[in-house]
Amino acid sequence: MRKIIVLTFVTLDGVMQAPGGPKEDTSGGFKYGGWTAPYSDKVLDKALGKEMKPADLLLGRKTFEIFESYWPKHEHIWPGINDVTKYVMSRTKRKSDWKNTVFMKSVAEIKKLKNSKGSDIQVWGSSNLIQTLLKNDLVDELRLKIFPLTLGKGKKLFENGTIPAAFTLTESVGTPSGVIIANYIRAGKVKTGTVGE
């Protein structure tokens, strides 16, 4: 069985839309694209470098289109990105010139992929896809970069439909610019109790 690992940038209020640039995703009138840029530092860059290792990717259509237009010409930044398999969840898109791209259209196909042999599968961006994965308990790890700002609106990491689930913190570090890098693994059901008893 393969792990599905969600890697994402998120604000304190849970927004994950368009972290990379002003034109990345303006849907819904979003005007804060590029909100991660002021927080770049050596600690964050090193952590991202470790995560940008060759691994199969599972992407939503919008994120795939952003990746498809950029990464084929920038493999020097992300070695191996062109050679890994890109699984794309889309109801509309069916083909791409970017090699090793496979299109999927159902949760059943994702479950079949997860139960196959191979490397762990990384999910970058892809807010709508992440909602689907969370609703269907298909996320094994969350690797969050939590930025010290709030944006009020935009696409969120956790929306309605996320199932109750427990996670265990496996690693955390704060960067000089105030970003918290926190990695969590799935840890069964939510447990409740009374504080102090």
MDTraj code that builds the backbone (N, CA, C; nanometers):
import mdtraj as md
import numpy as np

residues = "MET ARG LYS ILE ILE VAL LEU THR PHE VAL THR LEU ASP GLY VAL MET GLN ALA PRO GLY GLY PRO LYS GLU ASP THR SER GLY GLY PHE LYS TYR GLY GLY TRP THR ALA PRO TYR SER ASP LYS VAL LEU ASP LYS ALA LEU GLY LYS GLU MET LYS PRO ALA ASP LEU LEU LEU GLY ARG LYS THR PHE GLU ILE PHE GLU SER TYR TRP PRO LYS HIS GLU HIS ILE TRP PRO GLY ILE ASN ASP VAL THR LYS TYR VAL MET SER ARG THR LYS ARG LYS SER ASP TRP LYS ASN THR VAL PHE MET LYS SER VAL ALA GLU ILE LYS LYS LEU LYS ASN SER LYS GLY SER ASP ILE GLN VAL TRP GLY SER SER ASN LEU ILE GLN THR LEU LEU LYS ASN ASP LEU VAL ASP GLU LEU ARG LEU LYS ILE PHE PRO LEU THR LEU GLY LYS GLY LYS LYS LEU PHE GLU ASN GLY THR ILE PRO ALA ALA PHE THR LEU THR GLU SER VAL GLY THR PRO SER GLY VAL ILE ILE ALA ASN TYR ILE ARG ALA GLY LYS VAL LYS THR GLY THR VAL GLY GLU".split()
xyz = np.array([
    [0.0835, -0.1194, 0.0000],
    [0.0000, 0.0000, 0.0000],
    [0.0871, 0.1245, 0.0000],
    [0.0468, 0.2231, -0.0787],
    [0.1218, 0.3475, -0.0895],
    [0.0598, 0.4530, 0.0016],
    [0.1442, 0.5390, 0.0573],
    [0.0936, 0.6495, 0.1391],
    [0.0589, 0.7680, 0.0494],
    [-0.0478, 0.8382, 0.0861],
    [-0.0810, 0.9656, 0.0212],
    [-0.0427, 1.0759, 0.1186],
    [0.0486, 1.1609, 0.0750],
    [0.1049, 1.2664, 0.1597],
    [0.0646, 1.4023, 0.1029],
    [-0.0058, 1.4804, 0.1832],
    [-0.0473, 1.6152, 0.1438],
    [0.0568, 1.7144, 0.1918],
    [0.1134, 1.7898, 0.0975],
    [0.2120, 1.8929, 0.1302],
    [0.1513, 2.0270, 0.0909],
    [0.1378, 2.1168, 0.1873],
    [0.0727, 2.2426, 0.1507],
    [0.1186, 2.3597, 0.2371],
    [0.1059, 2.4769, 0.1782],
    [0.1266, 2.6034, 0.2478],
    [-0.0103, 2.6485, 0.2962],
    [-0.0189, 2.6969, 0.4194],
    [-0.1482, 2.7353, 0.4742],
    [-0.1308, 2.8543, 0.5686],
    [-0.2297, 2.9423, 0.5688],
    [-0.2284, 3.0566, 0.6601],
    [-0.2836, 3.0133, 0.7955],
    [-0.2752, 3.1006, 0.8939],
    [-0.3287, 3.0693, 1.0264],
    [-0.4783, 3.0424, 1.0226],
    [-0.5495, 3.1049, 0.9292],
    [-0.6936, 3.0806, 0.9182],
    [-0.7277, 2.9774, 0.8111],
    [-0.6284, 2.8976, 0.7708],
    [-0.6559, 2.7822, 0.6873],
    [-0.6590, 2.8031, 0.5379],
    [-0.6277, 2.9243, 0.4897],
    [-0.6298, 2.9496, 0.3453],
    [-0.5051, 2.8893, 0.2807],
    [-0.5251, 2.8234, 0.1652],
    [-0.4123, 2.7652, 0.0929],
    [-0.4079, 2.8116, -0.0530],
    [-0.4956, 2.9023, -0.0909],
    [-0.5067, 2.9451, -0.2306],
    [-0.3895, 3.0312, -0.2752],
    [-0.3363, 3.0016, -0.3928],
    [-0.2375, 3.0840, -0.4633],
    [-0.1204, 3.1304, -0.3783],
    [-0.0479, 3.0388, -0.3144],
    [0.0660, 3.0834, -0.2337],
    [0.1835, 3.1322, -0.3166],
    [0.1931, 3.0883, -0.4425],
    [0.3147, 3.1114, -0.5203],
    [0.3246, 3.2394, -0.5994],
    [0.2115, 3.3025, -0.6315],
    [0.2208, 3.4239, -0.7123],
    [0.0859, 3.4883, -0.7368],
    [0.0852, 3.6176, -0.7713],
    [-0.0389, 3.6932, -0.7890],
    [-0.1342, 3.6361, -0.8941],
    [-0.0813, 3.5715, -0.9972],
    [-0.1674, 3.5207, -1.1050],
    [-0.1943, 3.3711, -1.0942],
    [-0.1472, 3.3076, -0.9896],
    [-0.1571, 3.1623, -0.9768],
    [-0.3017, 3.1124, -0.9747],
    [-0.3873, 3.1739, -0.8940],
    [-0.5285, 3.1342, -0.8862],
    [-0.6085, 3.2518, -0.8310],
    [-0.6722, 3.3251, -0.9211],
    [-0.7500, 3.4434, -0.8812],
    [-0.8987, 3.4113, -0.8711],
    [-0.9367, 3.2835, -0.8797],
    [-1.0785, 3.2474, -0.8752],
    [-1.1423, 3.2975, -0.7457],
    [-1.2705, 3.3342, -0.7579],
    [-1.3427, 3.3887, -0.6433],
    [-1.2989, 3.5294, -0.6067],
    [-1.2263, 3.5963, -0.6992],
    [-1.1776, 3.7317, -0.6727],
    [-1.0607, 3.7363, -0.5754],
    [-0.9900, 3.6248, -0.5594],
    [-0.8782, 3.6195, -0.4645],
    [-0.7673, 3.7139, -0.5085],
    [-0.7251, 3.8028, -0.4178],
    [-0.6277, 3.9061, -0.4541],
    [-0.4986, 3.9034, -0.3726],
    [-0.4730, 3.7936, -0.3042],
    [-0.3529, 3.7871, -0.2208],
    [-0.2515, 3.6845, -0.2715],
    [-0.2596, 3.6477, -0.4001],
    [-0.1677, 3.5489, -0.4553],
    [-0.0223, 3.5879, -0.4319],
    [0.0582, 3.4907, -0.3922],
    [0.1988, 3.5159, -0.3633],
    [0.2258, 3.5484, -0.2173],
    [0.1321, 3.5132, -0.1304],
    [0.1431, 3.5505, 0.0112],
    [0.2579, 3.4816, 0.0845],
    [0.3198, 3.3786, 0.0267],
    [0.4326, 3.3126, 0.0936],
    [0.5656, 3.3851, 0.0716],
    [0.5746, 3.4636, -0.0353],
    [0.7022, 3.5227, -0.0770],
    [0.7767, 3.5988, 0.0339],
    [0.7100, 3.6809, 0.1142],
    [0.7841, 3.7559, 0.2175],
    [0.8455, 3.6698, 0.3277],
    [0.8101, 3.5420, 0.3325],
    [0.8540, 3.4565, 0.4428],
    [0.9618, 3.3568, 0.4032],
    [1.0147, 3.3699, 0.2840],
    [1.1192, 3.2780, 0.2389],
    [1.2463, 3.2985, 0.3214],
    [1.3064, 3.1885, 0.3648],
    [1.4343, 3.1948, 0.4344],
    [1.5065, 3.0611, 0.4151],
    [1.6290, 3.0513, 0.4630],
    [1.7096, 2.9318, 0.4383],
    [1.6507, 2.8056, 0.5009],
    [1.5894, 2.8174, 0.6178],
    [1.5323, 2.7006, 0.6853],
    [1.4142, 2.6459, 0.6045],
    [1.3270, 2.7359, 0.5600],
    [1.2120, 2.6944, 0.4794],
    [1.2578, 2.6366, 0.3457],
    [1.3530, 2.7033, 0.2812],
    [1.4035, 2.6556, 0.1522],
    [1.4648, 2.5157, 0.1648],
    [1.5371, 2.4913, 0.2742],
    [1.5987, 2.3597, 0.2953],
    [1.4911, 2.2526, 0.3138],
    [1.3871, 2.2851, 0.3906],
    [1.2779, 2.1897, 0.4134],
    [1.2066, 2.1576, 0.2826],
    [1.1830, 2.2588, 0.2015],
    [1.1169, 2.2369, 0.0722],
    [1.2053, 2.1538, -0.0196],
    [1.3347, 2.1793, -0.0168],
    [1.4286, 2.1032, -0.0985],
    [1.4251, 1.9542, -0.0658],
    [1.4097, 1.9222, 0.0644],
    [1.4010, 1.7822, 0.1058],
    [1.2737, 1.7166, 0.0538],
    [1.1665, 1.7943, 0.0452],
    [1.0381, 1.7390, 0.0018],
    [1.0263, 1.7284, -0.1500],
    [1.1088, 1.8035, -0.2212],
    [1.1025, 1.8011, -0.3672],
    [1.1921, 1.6899, -0.4214],
    [1.1667, 1.5710, -0.3713],
    [1.2402, 1.4535, -0.4175],
    [1.1513, 1.3799, -0.5169],
    [1.2100, 1.2957, -0.6015],
    [1.1268, 1.2227, -0.6966],
    [1.0224, 1.1355, -0.6252],
    [0.8970, 1.1626, -0.6510],
    [0.7849, 1.0844, -0.5973],
    [0.6680, 1.1045, -0.6919],
    [0.5867, 1.0021, -0.7078],
    [0.4685, 1.0181, -0.7910],
    [0.3796, 1.1266, -0.7310],
    [0.3103, 1.1984, -0.8186],
    [0.2259, 1.3095, -0.7763],
    [0.0800, 1.2793, -0.8051],
    [-0.0074, 1.3247, -0.7163],
    [-0.1517, 1.3210, -0.7373],
    [-0.1980, 1.4656, -0.7293],
    [-0.2542, 1.5166, -0.8389],
    [-0.2858, 1.6587, -0.8487],
    [-0.4278, 1.6809, -0.8976],
    [-0.4877, 1.7904, -0.8533],
    [-0.6127, 1.8359, -0.9111],
    [-0.5842, 1.9023, -1.0450],
    [-0.6863, 1.9222, -1.1252],
    [-0.6671, 1.9759, -1.2599],
    [-0.6017, 2.1137, -1.2600],
    [-0.6491, 2.2052, -1.1772],
    [-0.5942, 2.3418, -1.1784],
    [-0.4466, 2.3423, -1.1403],
    [-0.4119, 2.2695, -1.0343],
    [-0.2709, 2.2620, -0.9935],
    [-0.1882, 2.1968, -1.1031],
    [-0.2417, 2.0904, -1.1637],
    [-0.1696, 2.0250, -1.2725],
    [-0.1412, 2.1231, -1.3857],
    [-0.2375, 2.2048, -1.4223],
    [-0.2167, 2.2995, -1.5320],
    [-0.1090, 2.4027, -1.4980],
    [-0.1026, 2.4428, -1.3707],
    [0.0037, 2.5335, -1.3269],
    [0.1391, 2.4618, -1.3362],
    [0.1452, 2.3402, -1.2850],
    [0.2687, 2.2606, -1.2894],
    [0.3111, 2.2338, -1.4331],
    [0.2153, 2.1955, -1.5167],
    [0.2422, 2.1574, -1.6557],
    [0.3027, 2.2728, -1.7354],
    [0.2634, 2.3939, -1.7016],
    [0.3152, 2.5104, -1.7746],
    [0.4520, 2.5565, -1.7232],
    [0.4921, 2.5099, -1.6044],
    [0.6154, 2.5591, -1.5428],
    [0.7260, 2.4536, -1.5318],
    [0.6942, 2.3390, -1.4700],
    [0.7989, 2.2463, -1.4301],
    [0.8742, 2.1768, -1.5429],
    [0.8137, 2.1476, -1.6575],
    [0.8930, 2.0824, -1.7624],
    [1.0185, 2.1595, -1.8021],
    [1.0170, 2.2926, -1.7852],
    [1.1318, 2.3760, -1.8223],
    [1.2191, 2.4121, -1.7021],
    [1.1830, 2.3636, -1.5827],
    [1.2559, 2.4018, -1.4609],
    [1.2962, 2.2814, -1.3770],
    [1.3316, 2.1720, -1.4421],
    [1.3685, 2.0512, -1.3690],
    [1.4950, 2.0720, -1.2857],
    [1.5751, 2.1726, -1.3183],
    [1.6947, 2.1996, -1.2373],
    [1.6563, 2.2396, -1.0945],
    [1.5353, 2.2914, -1.0753],
    [1.4888, 2.3281, -0.9412],
    [1.4319, 2.2056, -0.8701],
    [1.3619, 2.1210, -0.9451],
    [1.2993, 2.0015, -0.8880],
    [1.3437, 1.8806, -0.9699],
    [1.4627, 1.8279, -0.9420],
    [1.5148, 1.7152, -1.0202],
    [1.4206, 1.5953, -1.0196],
    [1.3956, 1.5405, -1.1388],
    [1.3124, 1.4218, -1.1509],
    [1.1650, 1.4481, -1.1717],
    [1.1221, 1.5742, -1.1617],
    [0.9796, 1.6067, -1.1731],
    [0.9200, 1.5606, -1.3066],
    [1.0000, 1.5644, -1.4118],
    [0.9477, 1.5244, -1.5426],
    [0.9361, 1.3736, -1.5588],
    [1.0092, 1.2984, -1.4771],
    [1.0114, 1.1529, -1.4924],
    [0.9101, 1.0792, -1.4054],
    [0.8656, 1.1399, -1.2959],
    [0.7698, 1.0726, -1.2081],
    [0.6332, 1.0679, -1.2754],
    [0.5474, 0.9805, -1.2262],
    [0.4112, 0.9737, -1.2802],
    [0.3265, 1.0812, -1.2149],
    [0.2555, 1.1557, -1.2990],
    [0.1636, 1.2582, -1.2530],
    [0.0215, 1.2045, -1.2701],
    [-0.0466, 1.1745, -1.1591],
    [-0.1862, 1.1321, -1.1635],
    [-0.2721, 1.2562, -1.1459],
    [-0.3645, 1.2780, -1.2375],
    [-0.4426, 1.4014, -1.2376],
    [-0.5911, 1.3678, -1.2249],
    [-0.6540, 1.4228, -1.1214],
    [-0.7971, 1.4042, -1.1014],
    [-0.8692, 1.5142, -1.1783],
    [-0.9450, 1.4748, -1.2811],
    [-1.0147, 1.5729, -1.3627],
    [-1.1344, 1.5097, -1.4323],
    [-1.2455, 1.5844, -1.4351],
    [-1.3620, 1.5391, -1.5101],
    [-1.3565, 1.5874, -1.6549],
    [-1.2714, 1.6849, -1.6836],
    [-1.2723, 1.7474, -1.8159],
    [-1.1448, 1.7250, -1.8968],
    [-1.0303, 1.7281, -1.8320],
    [-0.9031, 1.7159, -1.9049],
    [-0.8693, 1.5683, -1.9240],
    [-0.8241, 1.5317, -2.0449],
    [-0.7981, 1.3916, -2.0751],
    [-0.6609, 1.3634, -2.1312],
    [-0.5855, 1.4661, -2.1726],
    [-0.4525, 1.4397, -2.2272],
    [-0.3591, 1.5567, -2.2011],
    [-0.2287, 1.5241, -2.2071],
    [-0.1253, 1.6241, -2.1830],
    [0.0004, 1.5818, -2.2576],
    [0.0798, 1.6793, -2.2985],
    [0.2083, 1.6502, -2.3613],
    [0.3172, 1.6246, -2.2580],
    [0.2892, 1.6539, -2.1297],
    [0.3875, 1.6297, -2.0233],
    [0.3938, 1.4798, -2.0000],
    [0.5115, 1.4234, -2.0164],
    [0.5249, 1.2777, -2.0113],
    [0.4861, 1.2215, -1.8751],
    [0.4453, 1.0945, -1.8789],
    [0.4076, 1.0198, -1.7580],
    [0.2880, 1.0813, -1.6855],
    [0.1901, 1.1298, -1.7619],
    [0.0686, 1.1851, -1.7033],
    [-0.0457, 1.0862, -1.7218],
    [-0.1162, 1.0571, -1.6122],
    [-0.2295, 0.9650, -1.6136],
    [-0.3505, 1.0388, -1.5571],
    [-0.4611, 1.0370, -1.6296],
    [-0.5819, 1.1065, -1.5844],
    [-0.6762, 1.0100, -1.5140],
    [-0.7373, 1.0595, -1.4064],
    [-0.8297, 0.9800, -1.3250],
    [-0.9566, 1.0617, -1.3052],
    [-1.0684, 0.9937, -1.2796],
    [-1.1909, 1.0688, -1.2568],
    [-1.2772, 1.0203, -1.1420],
    [-1.2262, 0.9282, -1.0591],
    [-1.3099, 0.8798, -0.9494],
    [-1.2273, 0.8487, -0.8249],
    [-1.2968, 0.8498, -0.7115],
    [-1.2349, 0.8119, -0.5842],
    [-1.1927, 0.6651, -0.5897],
    [-1.2701, 0.5832, -0.6580],
    [-1.2353, 0.4410, -0.6710],
    [-1.0988, 0.4241, -0.7369],
    [-1.0679, 0.5068, -0.8361],
    [-0.9366, 0.4998, -0.9026],
    [-0.8251, 0.5408, -0.8069],
    [-0.8519, 0.6410, -0.7224],
    [-0.7515, 0.6830, -0.6235],
    [-0.7276, 0.5702, -0.5232],
    [-0.8348, 0.5052, -0.4780],
    [-0.8204, 0.3936, -0.3829],
    [-0.7394, 0.2803, -0.4453],
    [-0.7653, 0.2520, -0.5720],
    [-0.6910, 0.1471, -0.6420],
    [-0.5428, 0.1842, -0.6506],
    [-0.5144, 0.3120, -0.6805],
    [-0.3766, 0.3610, -0.6863],
    [-0.3095, 0.3475, -0.5502],
    [-0.3790, 0.3883, -0.4456],
    [-0.3240, 0.3814, -0.3091],
    [-0.2908, 0.2374, -0.2705],
    [-0.3703, 0.1430, -0.3168],
    [-0.3493, 0.0016, -0.2833],
    [-0.2521, -0.0696, -0.3768],
    [-0.1914, 0.0044, -0.4689],
    [-0.0954, -0.0551, -0.5616],
    [0.0458, -0.0503, -0.5018],
    [0.1416, -0.1100, -0.5718],
    [0.2811, -0.1049, -0.5279],
    [0.3477, 0.0171, -0.5896],
    [0.4435, 0.0727, -0.5176],
    [0.5172, 0.1870, -0.5687],
    [0.5553, 0.2827, -0.4580],
    [0.6049, 0.3990, -0.4982],
    [0.6503, 0.5005, -0.4030],
    [0.5311, 0.5688, -0.3367],
    [0.5599, 0.6451, -0.2317],
    [0.4569, 0.7295, -0.1732],
    [0.4100, 0.8288, -0.2788],
    [0.2897, 0.8789, -0.2604],
    [0.2285, 0.9705, -0.3563],
    [0.2125, 1.1061, -0.2892],
    [0.2665, 1.2097, -0.3518],
    [0.2590, 1.3439, -0.2955],
    [0.1467, 1.4247, -0.3615],
    [0.0738, 1.4989, -0.2791],
    [-0.0292, 1.5907, -0.3266],
    [0.0177, 1.7314, -0.2933],
    [0.0392, 1.8138, -0.3971],
    [0.0791, 1.9538, -0.3796],
    [-0.0388, 2.0407, -0.4234],
    [-0.0648, 2.1491, -0.3480],
    [-0.1764, 2.2368, -0.3860],
    [-0.3054, 2.1570, -0.3890],
    [-0.3841, 2.1754, -0.4967],
    [-0.5003, 2.0890, -0.5241],
    [-0.6044, 2.0909, -0.4126],
    [-0.6540, 2.2091, -0.3760],
    [-0.7462, 2.2204, -0.2619],
    [-0.8721, 2.1366, -0.2790],
    [-0.9332, 2.1360, -0.3971],
    [-1.0556, 2.0562, -0.4158],
    [-1.0266, 1.9074, -0.4024],
    [-0.9152, 1.8631, -0.4584],
    [-0.8766, 1.7227, -0.4469],
    [-0.8515, 1.6856, -0.3009],
    [-0.7851, 1.7726, -0.2263],
    [-0.7588, 1.7456, -0.0843],
    [-0.8897, 1.7279, -0.0085],
    [-0.9922, 1.8100, -0.0411],
    [-1.1232, 1.7947, 0.0243],
    [-1.1778, 1.6543, 0.0005],
    [-1.1656, 1.6069, -0.1235],
    [-1.2127, 1.4724, -0.1580],
    [-1.1348, 1.3665, -0.0809],
    [-1.0035, 1.3815, -0.0735],
    [-0.9207, 1.2847, -0.0009],
    [-0.9557, 1.2820, 0.1476],
    [-0.9746, 1.3996, 0.2079],
    [-1.0076, 1.4068, 0.3504],
    [-1.1451, 1.3473, 0.3790],
    [-1.2419, 1.3714, 0.2918],
    [-1.3770, 1.3166, 0.3104],
    [-1.3772, 1.1646, 0.3028],
    [-1.2818, 1.1085, 0.2296],
    [-1.2776, 0.9639, 0.2083],
    [-1.1661, 0.8950, 0.2877],
    [-1.1092, 0.9661, 0.3862],
    [-1.0054, 0.9117, 0.4753],
    [-0.8896, 0.8511, 0.3965],
    [-0.8399, 0.9252, 0.2985],
    [-0.7322, 0.8770, 0.2135],
    [-0.5994, 0.9494, 0.2370],
    [-0.5936, 1.0364, 0.3372],
    [-0.4704, 1.1105, 0.3664],
    [-0.3947, 1.0401, 0.4784],
    [-0.2721, 0.9985, 0.4486],
    [-0.1882, 0.9311, 0.5487],
    [-0.1005, 1.0287, 0.6252],
    [-0.0579, 1.1355, 0.5579],
    [0.0283, 1.2352, 0.6221],
    [-0.0094, 1.3749, 0.5749],
    [0.0062, 1.4710, 0.6655],
    [-0.0060, 1.6134, 0.6335],
    [0.1292, 1.6776, 0.6619],
    [0.1871, 1.7405, 0.5622],
    [0.3115, 1.8153, 0.5818],
    [0.2790, 1.9619, 0.5567],
    [0.2566, 2.0335, 0.6661],
    [0.2067, 2.1702, 0.6582],
    [0.3178, 2.2721, 0.6803],
    [0.3101, 2.3797, 0.6037],
    [0.3908, 2.4981, 0.6282],
    [0.2905, 2.6066, 0.6667],
    [0.2881, 2.6416, 0.7958],
    [0.1865, 2.7323, 0.8496],
    [0.2471, 2.8724, 0.8587],
    [0.1909, 2.9639, 0.7800],
    [0.2462, 3.0991, 0.7681],
    [0.1767, 3.1948, 0.8641],
    [0.2522, 3.2913, 0.9205],
    [0.1983, 3.3792, 1.0241],
    [0.1177, 3.4963, 0.9683],
    [0.0059, 3.4635, 0.9036],
    [-0.0843, 3.5665, 0.8559],
    [-0.2233, 3.5079, 0.8388],
    [-0.3238, 3.5952, 0.8341],
    [-0.4613, 3.5551, 0.8041],
    [-0.5059, 3.6302, 0.6793],
    [-0.5890, 3.5640, 0.5986],
    [-0.6356, 3.6274, 0.4745],
    [-0.7869, 3.6428, 0.4693],
    [-0.8576, 3.5804, 0.5620],
    [-1.0019, 3.6006, 0.5683],
    [-1.0818, 3.5160, 0.4725],
    [-1.0428, 3.5155, 0.3448],
    [-1.1144, 3.4296, 0.2513],
    [-1.0200, 3.3714, 0.1484],
    [-1.0685, 3.2698, 0.0819],
    [-0.9885, 3.1956, -0.0142],
    [-1.0124, 3.0474, 0.0057],
    [-0.9570, 2.9664, -0.0813],
    [-0.9740, 2.8213, -0.0708],
    [-0.9038, 2.7713, 0.0548],
    [-0.9746, 2.6884, 0.1312],
    [-0.9244, 2.6434, 0.2610],
    [-0.8746, 2.4996, 0.2565],
    [-0.7834, 2.4686, 0.3472],
    [-0.7347, 2.3328, 0.3610],
    [-0.8453, 2.2415, 0.4135],
    [-0.9152, 2.2843, 0.5163],
    [-1.0227, 2.2046, 0.5745],
    [-1.1545, 2.2767, 0.5534],
    [-1.2455, 2.2131, 0.4836],
    [-1.3779, 2.2688, 0.4577],
    [-1.4820, 2.1711, 0.5099],
    [-1.6090, 2.2000, 0.4833],
    [-1.7168, 2.1104, 0.5243],
    [-1.6986, 1.9738, 0.4600],
    [-1.7193, 1.8689, 0.5388],
    [-1.7092, 1.7340, 0.4850],
    [-1.5858, 1.6595, 0.5315],
    [-1.4886, 1.7305, 0.5885],
    [-1.3711, 1.6615, 0.6429],
    [-1.4173, 1.5706, 0.7565],
    [-1.3775, 1.4445, 0.7512],
    [-1.4204, 1.3511, 0.8560],
    [-1.3403, 1.3742, 0.9840],
    [-1.3977, 1.3416, 1.0992],
    [-1.3199, 1.3478, 1.2226],
    [-1.2040, 1.2486, 1.2143],
    [-1.0840, 1.2922, 1.2462],
    [-0.9656, 1.2069, 1.2374],
    [-0.8580, 1.2609, 1.3306],
    [-0.7805, 1.1706, 1.3886],
    [-0.6689, 1.2105, 1.4749],
    [-0.5379, 1.1986, 1.3980],
    [-0.4453, 1.2874, 1.4302],
    [-0.3121, 1.2864, 1.3696],
    [-0.2088, 1.2983, 1.4808],
    [-0.0896, 1.2464, 1.4554],
    [0.0215, 1.2569, 1.5503],
    [0.1308, 1.3434, 1.4889],
    [0.1782, 1.4417, 1.5641],
    [0.2878, 1.5262, 1.5185],
    [0.4171, 1.4466, 1.5191],
    [0.4860, 1.4397, 1.4042],
    [0.6109, 1.3635, 1.3955],
    [0.7336, 1.4527, 1.3862],
    [0.7134, 1.5769, 1.3440],
    [0.8272, 1.6683, 1.3294],
    [0.7745, 1.8103, 1.3252],
    [0.8463, 1.9027, 1.3869],
    [0.8077, 2.0434, 1.3772],
    [0.9305, 2.1319, 1.3958],
    [0.9277, 2.2435, 1.3270],
    [1.0358, 2.3412, 1.3389],
    [0.9793, 2.4786, 1.3032],
    [1.0296, 2.5787, 1.3707],
    [0.9930, 2.7163, 1.3368],
    [1.1054, 2.7804, 1.2577],
    [1.0711, 2.8566, 1.1547],
    [1.1731, 2.9229, 1.0741],
    [1.1970, 3.0641, 1.1264],
    [1.3101, 3.1260, 1.0899],
    [1.3365, 3.2632, 1.1346],
    [1.2276, 3.3626, 1.0926],
    [1.1593, 3.3356, 0.9808],
    [1.0546, 3.4272, 0.9336],
    [0.9195, 3.3999, 0.9978],
    [0.9114, 3.2985, 1.0855],
    [0.7881, 3.2734, 1.1590],
    [0.7000, 3.1634, 1.1032],
    [0.7451, 3.0915, 1.0027],
    [0.6687, 2.9795, 0.9478],
    [0.6893, 2.8573, 1.0369],
    [0.5817, 2.7871, 1.0660],
    [0.5903, 2.6610, 1.1398],
    [0.5786, 2.5475, 1.0397],
    [0.6797, 2.4625, 1.0363],
    [0.6767, 2.3429, 0.9523],
    [0.6356, 2.2290, 1.0436],
    [0.5194, 2.1682, 1.0154],
    [0.4652, 2.0641, 1.1029],
    [0.4208, 1.9448, 1.0196],
    [0.4741, 1.8274, 1.0524],
    [0.4386, 1.7046, 0.9822],
    [0.3565, 1.6155, 1.0746],
    [0.2452, 1.5657, 1.0221],
    [0.1534, 1.4828, 1.0982],
    [0.1264, 1.3521, 1.0238],
    [0.1109, 1.2424, 1.1001],
    [0.0672, 1.1172, 1.0396],
    [-0.0695, 1.0797, 1.0970],
    [-0.1471, 1.0115, 1.0165],
    [-0.2818, 0.9680, 1.0563],
    [-0.2707, 0.8753, 1.1764],
    [-0.3559, 0.8970, 1.2770],
    [-0.3456, 0.8233, 1.4033],
    [-0.4807, 0.7747, 1.4535],
    [-0.5607, 0.7195, 1.3649],
    [-0.6862, 0.6579, 1.4088],
    [-0.7987, 0.7550, 1.4328],
    [-0.8899, 0.7138, 1.5215],
    [-1.0123, 0.7900, 1.5475],
    [-0.9881, 0.9000, 1.6511],
    [-1.0776, 0.9971, 1.6523],
    [-1.0745, 1.1037, 1.7519],
    [-1.1138, 1.0450, 1.8876],
    [-1.0342, 1.0761, 1.9898],
    [-1.0657, 1.0322, 2.1259],
    [-1.1128, 1.1540, 2.2053],
    [-1.2080, 1.1345, 2.2920],
    [-1.2594, 1.2437, 2.3733],
    [-1.2468, 1.2080, 2.5213],
    [-1.2640, 1.3058, 2.6057],
    [-1.2574, 1.2859, 2.7497],
    [-1.2834, 1.4177, 2.8186],
    [-1.2645, 1.4206, 2.9481],
    [-1.2836, 1.5416, 3.0270],
    [-1.1481, 1.5844, 3.0819],
    [-1.1137, 1.7100, 3.0615],
    [-0.9857, 1.7618, 3.1087],
    [-0.9836, 1.7574, 3.2613],
    [-0.8732, 1.7068, 3.3169],
    [-0.8582, 1.7028, 3.4611],
    [-0.9107, 1.5772, 3.5277],
    [-0.9707, 1.4894, 3.4506],
    [-1.0215, 1.3655, 3.5108],
    [-0.9436, 1.2460, 3.4625],
])
top = md.Topology()
chain = top.add_chain()
for i, resn in enumerate(residues, 1):
    res = top.add_residue(resn, chain, resSeq=i)
    for name in ("N", "CA", "C"):
        top.add_atom(name, md.element.get_by_symbol(name[0]), res)
traj = md.Trajectory(xyz[None], top)
